[in-house]
Structure formats: C-alpha cells, structure tokens
Amino acid sequence: MRTNAMSPHIRIERPAAAPGVQVIRLDRPEKKNAITRAMYAAMTGALTAGDDDEAVRATVFLGMEGCFSAGNDLADFMAAAEDGVMGAEVLAFLHALAAHRKPLLSGVDGLAIGIGTTIHLHCDLTYASDRAVFRTPFVDLGLVPEAASSLLAPRVMGHQRAFALLAAGETFSAAAAREAGLIYAVVAPDMLEEATLAAAAGLAARPAAALAIARDLLRDERQAVADRIDLEAAHFARQLQSPEARAALAAFLDRR
C-alpha cells in the first residue's frame, strides 16, 4: 500500500502480516534505487508520520530484490554542487532518521552504497542477505562521510574498520559487515524480508513505553549525532564545490 505521493519511488506499506510495522521501501529499480531529493523528502515524511502515529510501533527500510540502494542520485549531486550545498531534503532526512522515536530496522539485499550503507548505523537491527555488499566511496568522489557515520561507525566497528569503510572505501561483504557489527544477522535472500518483518513485528508487540526507554538509554548520544550530521554536511557542501570533487564526479559520470 502506498500512502505517500511525494515520490513514486518510495512506497509506504503497512503489511498485514506485521501489525504495527511501517515499511519504507525504496522502489526505483531502473536506477538501482539511487536516492533523489524527492525520495529523501518522502522518507522524511514517512518517518515524521510514523513518530506521530500511535499505530506505528516500528519502522523498516527495505529495497528491492538484488539492490538496497546505490546511494545518492548523481544528477542531484551535480545540481547540489552548483549551489554548494548538501541539499535541504537530505539534511532533513538525516535529522529525522537520527531523531526517530520508534525502533528502526532494515533489510539489505545486494548493493548498499554510500547512504545505502550509512543508514544502517541508525538502525537497531539490520538483516542482510548473504549477497549484500556494503561500500562508501565518499573519498573516491572527493567527498566526506555523512549521516553522522564518522561518529557512529568508529563506536560500532572500531577505528580501523571504520576507516577502511569510510575513508579507504573498502567493500564489506555481508559476513564482514556482521563481524564488524554494522549489521545484526545474515540470512538467505529468499528469507530476508520475512526475517526483517518478523523481527519488527516482534518489537511492535512488546510494551511500547518500556521499549522506548530501553532504546533511548542505548541511544544516549542524540545531540552529538545531530551535531555531527551538521558538521559533516558543512564539510560535504564545501567539498562539492572543490576541484577534486567536481573532477571525480565528472569522471564517474563519464565512465557510466
């Protein structure tokens, strides 16, 4: 069921098999779920609506078969580069993601690039298929980490693994991501959505107030995360206008 018309590439679902669960599904398979500003705005709307809706007890991010997300849409990147900003829609989404009050889960099949990787640092449980691939080519594009990943990843993964992911641009398999603590569990591709939705439904059935307190105690760094999102965004915006970023983005587009 689609309940948000802000973007045709974001589907908001309430699965009958998972009461209390809201699904935010990226649905742009022809572009490998590359995320546009309109898609960010739609996801922000869904997160905000979910926070305000007592019927929503957990939120799940899903992509399509074989692809969670190839990251930001590069056409949006280039447009942002002209303005020297990260994009208001992107920033609004990142802050809504970090501030979301309900349990956040995600299910990853196939490609998870850039924000397709860093989004999971904000999730409480992430399930991935055994063919999932995680990579953040920020530096390769002359850019910097985002989504407070420069703060969260070292805490989750340790400095060296975080550096390998965010600065060296190394690729992590599902098994390596699980070992590093980036994701919770690895399952077969045909079991991914079932496992993710079952976990979300289980959380949605638990006492909501107690779960919210437990989650807040585990996530006691909200202001630090919000501040890091803004700091990264300032660096990101400056880098977008830098000669090295413009050259790297143009070279990437030429290769495509």
Secondary structure, DSSP 8 states (H G I E B T S, - for coil): -----S-TTEEEE--TTSTTEEEEEE--GGGTT-B-HHHHHHHHHHHHHHHH-TT--EEEEE-BTTEEE--B-HHHHHHHHHHTS--HHHHHHHHHHHH--S-EEEEE-SEEETHHHHGGGG-SEEEEETT-EEE--TGGGT----TTHHHHHHHHH-HHHHHHHHTS---EEHHHHHHHTS-SEEE-GGGHHHHHHHHHHHHHTS-HHHHHHHHHHH---HHHHHHHHHHHHHHHHHHHTSHHHHHHHHHHHHH-
